[in-house]
Amino acid sequence: MKKKHIISTAVLVMIFIMVFLVTDVPKAAKSENKIETPTVFVHGYKGTVNSFGNMLNRFENMYGWGNKAIVYDVSRTGHMTVYNLGKGKRESAFVQVIFEDNRASIEDTSEWLAKVLAHMKRVYRIDTVNLVGHSMGGLVSVNTIQTYQDPSKYPRVEKLITIGSPFDGIYSKEYFQINRDPATVDLKPGAGALKLMRLNKAAVPDNLQVLSIGSTGDMVAMPESVLAIRKIISQDQLTVKMITEKALGHSALHENEKVDRMVYSFLTDGNN
């Protein structure tokens, strides 16, 4: 009898463990939609691996939305070191791009991003991508879309998300007293690079869907500057989400779960 009791208890414990493991899986991993198109994450001015590192970690390990499949390290001369993490064949694939020269101009950074996209097309046979850019990464993404459109060389961009991107420049004069480099030349209000994106508005593909996210607490990319994307992207292609939260600053935007949900929702069905 004692032996049967021990066996019964062991069986119950095993059942409990199995139920716990199943129910402990994040809801997103079991019930939410997949992001069908490979999504490329582009950091901003002075960005590093950490700029989107935490967000991608949450996407993969907290929500179960997919996995970081490829990392591109781009040197100051445009040389690419590619880390294929051996994932993403069956799941939503995320691609992180890290620029060694994180203070380069919009033009140079756009050229490097185009090289990444060309490599994805040539080596991995990827025909469509999404782009997610934080701060200057959003400006670079728009400029890349406008400039590099040869379908035989580059994947078509289906969706673009800009997070805290100052399309009218950074209004703070103190910012430019501290930071002096090619990138900041392009980030000043009235800069030639910003004017050029507006002049090239017609180069934005008609089928591109765009989400622009900003925060009233962002003192770098202030709401008025974020909303200037309307001078580049047509109204019928653009969704704008301005978060009213004074504590949500510029660098905190890619560390915010509310922003995570906005990004995921737009990438899966275009709605927020």
C-alpha positions as CSV (number, residue, x, y, z in Angstrom):
1,M,0.0,0.0,0.0
2,K,2.8,2.3,0.9
3,K,4.5,1.7,-2.5
4,K,1.2,2.5,-4.4
5,H,0.8,5.6,-2.3
6,I,4.3,6.8,-3.3
7,I,3.7,6.1,-7.0
8,S,0.3,8.0,-6.9
9,T,2.0,10.9,-5.2
10,A,4.8,11.0,-7.8
11,V,2.2,10.9,-10.6
12,L,0.3,13.8,-9.1
13,V,3.5,15.8,-8.8
14,M,4.4,15.2,-12.4
15,I,1.0,16.3,-13.6
16,F,1.3,19.4,-11.5
17,I,4.7,20.2,-13.0
18,M,3.4,19.7,-16.6
19,V,0.3,21.9,-16.0
20,F,2.6,24.6,-14.5
21,L,4.9,24.5,-17.5
22,V,2.1,24.8,-19.9
23,T,0.2,27.6,-18.1
24,D,3.4,29.5,-17.4
25,V,4.1,30.1,-21.1
26,P,3.5,33.8,-21.9
27,K,0.1,34.4,-23.4
28,A,1.7,36.2,-26.4
29,A,3.6,33.1,-27.3
30,K,0.4,30.9,-27.4
31,S,-2.3,33.2,-28.7
32,E,-1.0,36.2,-30.5
33,N,-0.2,36.7,-34.2
34,K,3.2,36.3,-35.7
35,I,5.2,39.0,-37.3
36,E,5.4,37.5,-40.8
37,T,8.0,39.8,-42.3
38,P,11.7,40.0,-41.0
39,T,12.0,43.2,-39.0
40,V,15.2,45.3,-38.9
41,F,15.9,47.5,-35.9
42,V,18.0,50.6,-36.4
43,H,19.4,52.5,-33.5
44,G,19.8,56.3,-33.3
45,Y,22.5,58.8,-32.7
46,K,25.2,57.5,-30.3
47,G,23.2,54.2,-30.1
48,T,24.8,50.9,-29.2
49,V,23.8,47.2,-29.0
50,N,21.8,48.1,-25.9
51,S,19.6,50.6,-27.7
52,F,17.3,47.9,-29.0
53,G,18.9,45.1,-27.1
54,N,16.4,45.2,-24.2
55,M,13.4,45.6,-26.4
56,L,14.4,42.6,-28.5
57,N,15.0,40.6,-25.3
58,R,11.5,41.3,-24.2
59,F,10.1,40.5,-27.6
60,E,11.8,37.1,-27.6
61,N,11.9,36.0,-24.0
62,M,9.1,37.9,-22.2
63,Y,6.4,37.9,-24.9
64,G,7.4,35.1,-27.3
65,W,6.9,37.2,-30.4
66,G,9.9,35.8,-32.3
67,N,13.6,35.8,-32.0
68,K,16.7,37.8,-32.8
69,A,18.0,35.9,-35.8
70,I,20.7,38.1,-37.2
71,V,23.0,40.9,-35.9
72,Y,24.9,43.1,-38.3
73,D,27.9,45.0,-36.9
74,V,28.9,47.8,-39.4
75,S,32.4,49.3,-39.2
76,R,33.3,52.9,-39.8
77,T,34.3,52.0,-43.3
78,G,31.0,50.1,-44.0
79,H,32.4,46.6,-43.6
80,M,29.8,44.2,-42.2
81,T,30.3,41.5,-39.7
82,V,27.3,39.2,-39.7
83,Y,26.2,37.1,-36.8
84,N,23.7,34.5,-37.8
85,L,22.2,33.2,-34.6
86,G,20.8,30.1,-36.2
87,K,17.2,31.1,-35.4
88,G,14.3,32.6,-37.2
89,K,13.6,29.9,-39.8
90,R,10.1,29.2,-38.5
91,E,9.5,32.1,-36.1
92,S,9.2,35.8,-36.5
93,A,12.8,37.0,-37.3
94,F,14.3,40.2,-35.8
95,V,17.5,41.7,-37.2
96,Q,19.6,44.2,-35.2
97,V,21.9,46.6,-36.9
98,I,24.7,48.2,-34.9
99,F,26.8,51.0,-36.4
100,E,30.3,51.5,-35.1
101,D,30.3,55.1,-36.2
102,N,27.1,56.1,-34.4
103,R,27.7,59.8,-35.0
104,A,27.9,59.6,-38.8
105,S,25.7,61.7,-41.1
106,I,22.2,60.5,-42.2
107,E,23.6,60.0,-45.8
108,D,26.5,57.8,-44.7
109,T,24.4,55.8,-42.2
110,S,21.7,55.3,-44.9
111,E,24.3,53.9,-47.2
112,W,25.4,51.4,-44.6
113,L,21.8,50.4,-43.8
114,A,21.3,49.9,-47.6
115,K,24.3,47.5,-47.6
116,V,22.7,45.5,-44.8
117,L,19.4,45.3,-46.7
118,A,21.2,44.3,-49.9
119,H,23.1,41.5,-48.0
120,M,19.8,40.2,-46.6
121,K,18.3,40.1,-50.2
122,R,21.4,38.5,-51.7
123,V,22.3,36.0,-49.1
124,Y,19.1,35.2,-47.3
125,R,16.7,35.7,-50.2
126,I,14.6,38.1,-48.2
127,D,12.3,40.1,-50.5
128,T,10.4,42.2,-47.9
129,V,11.3,43.7,-44.6
130,N,9.9,46.0,-41.9
131,L,12.1,48.8,-40.4
132,V,11.9,50.1,-36.8
133,G,14.1,53.1,-36.1
134,H,14.6,55.0,-32.9
135,S,15.4,58.7,-33.0
136,M,17.9,59.4,-35.8
137,G,17.4,55.7,-36.8
138,G,13.9,56.7,-38.0
139,L,15.3,59.5,-40.1
140,V,17.9,57.1,-41.6
141,S,15.2,54.6,-42.3
142,V,13.1,57.1,-44.2
143,N,16.1,58.4,-46.2
144,T,17.1,54.8,-47.0
145,I,13.6,54.0,-48.3
146,Q,13.6,57.1,-50.5
147,T,17.1,56.6,-51.9
148,Y,17.6,52.8,-52.3
149,Q,14.6,51.3,-54.2
150,D,16.1,48.9,-56.8
151,P,14.0,45.7,-56.3
152,S,16.8,43.6,-57.8
153,K,19.2,44.7,-55.0
154,Y,17.1,45.6,-52.0
155,P,14.0,44.1,-50.2
156,R,10.8,46.1,-50.4
157,V,10.0,47.8,-47.1
158,E,6.4,46.9,-46.1
159,K,6.1,48.8,-42.8
160,L,8.1,51.5,-41.1
161,I,8.0,52.4,-37.4
162,T,9.7,55.5,-36.1
163,I,10.1,56.0,-32.4
164,G,11.0,59.5,-31.1
165,S,12.3,60.6,-34.5
166,P,12.8,64.4,-34.8
167,F,11.8,65.1,-38.4
168,D,12.0,68.8,-37.8
169,G,15.3,68.6,-35.9
170,I,16.2,68.9,-32.3
171,Y,15.1,72.3,-30.9
172,S,17.5,72.4,-27.9
173,K,20.5,74.8,-28.5
174,E,22.3,73.3,-25.5
175,Y,22.2,69.9,-27.2
176,F,24.5,71.1,-30.0
177,Q,26.9,72.8,-27.5
178,I,27.5,69.3,-26.1
179,N,27.4,67.3,-29.3
180,R,29.4,68.3,-32.4
181,D,29.8,65.8,-35.2
182,P,28.3,65.0,-38.7
183,A,25.1,63.6,-37.2
184,T,24.3,66.7,-35.3
185,V,24.7,68.8,-38.4
186,D,21.8,66.8,-39.8
187,L,19.8,67.0,-36.6
188,K,19.6,70.8,-36.5
189,P,16.3,72.5,-37.5
190,G,16.5,73.5,-41.1
191,A,19.3,71.1,-41.8
192,G,19.8,70.2,-45.5
193,A,19.3,66.5,-44.8
194,L,15.9,67.1,-43.3
195,K,14.9,69.4,-46.1
196,L,15.9,66.8,-48.6
197,M,13.6,64.2,-47.1
198,R,10.7,66.6,-47.5
199,L,11.6,67.4,-51.1
200,N,11.8,63.7,-51.8
201,K,8.3,63.0,-50.4
202,A,7.2,61.6,-53.8
203,A,9.9,58.9,-53.5
204,V,8.1,57.3,-50.6
205,P,6.4,54.2,-52.0
206,D,2.6,54.4,-52.1
207,N,2.2,51.0,-50.4
208,L,4.4,51.8,-47.4
209,Q,2.6,51.8,-44.1
210,V,4.1,54.0,-41.4
211,L,3.7,54.3,-37.6
212,S,5.2,57.3,-35.8
213,I,5.5,57.1,-32.0
214,G,6.3,60.0,-29.8
215,S,6.0,61.2,-26.2
216,T,5.0,64.5,-24.5
217,G,7.9,63.8,-22.1
218,D,10.5,63.6,-24.8
219,M,12.7,66.7,-24.6
220,V,15.0,65.6,-27.4
221,A,12.5,64.7,-30.1
222,M,9.7,67.0,-29.0
223,P,6.1,66.3,-30.2
224,E,6.1,69.1,-32.8
225,S,9.3,67.7,-34.4
226,V,8.0,64.1,-34.3
227,L,4.7,65.2,-36.0
228,A,6.7,66.8,-38.8
229,I,6.8,63.4,-40.4
230,R,3.4,64.5,-41.8
231,K,5.4,66.6,-44.3
232,I,7.0,63.5,-45.7
233,I,4.5,60.7,-45.4
234,S,1.0,61.0,-46.8
235,Q,-1.9,61.0,-44.4
236,D,-3.4,57.8,-45.8
237,Q,-0.2,55.9,-45.1
238,L,0.6,57.3,-41.7
239,T,-0.5,56.5,-38.1
240,V,0.7,58.7,-35.3
241,K,0.7,57.7,-31.7
242,M,1.7,60.5,-29.2
243,I,1.9,59.1,-25.7
244,T,0.9,61.6,-23.0
245,E,3.3,60.8,-20.3
246,K,5.7,63.4,-18.9
247,A,8.0,60.8,-17.4
248,L,8.5,59.0,-20.7
249,G,11.7,60.5,-22.0
250,H,13.7,60.0,-25.2
251,S,15.8,57.0,-24.3
252,A,13.0,55.5,-22.3
253,L,10.8,55.0,-25.4
254,H,12.5,51.8,-26.4
255,E,12.3,50.5,-22.8
256,N,8.5,51.0,-22.4
257,E,6.0,48.1,-22.6
258,K,3.3,50.3,-24.0
259,V,5.6,51.1,-26.9
260,D,6.3,47.4,-27.3
261,R,2.6,46.7,-27.7
262,M,2.2,49.5,-30.3
263,V,5.2,48.2,-32.3
264,Y,3.9,44.6,-32.2
265,S,0.3,45.5,-33.0
266,F,1.3,47.6,-36.0
267,L,3.7,44.9,-37.4
268,T,1.0,42.2,-37.1
269,D,-2.1,43.9,-38.4
270,G,-1.4,47.6,-38.9
271,N,-3.7,48.7,-36.1
272,N,-3.0,50.0,-32.6
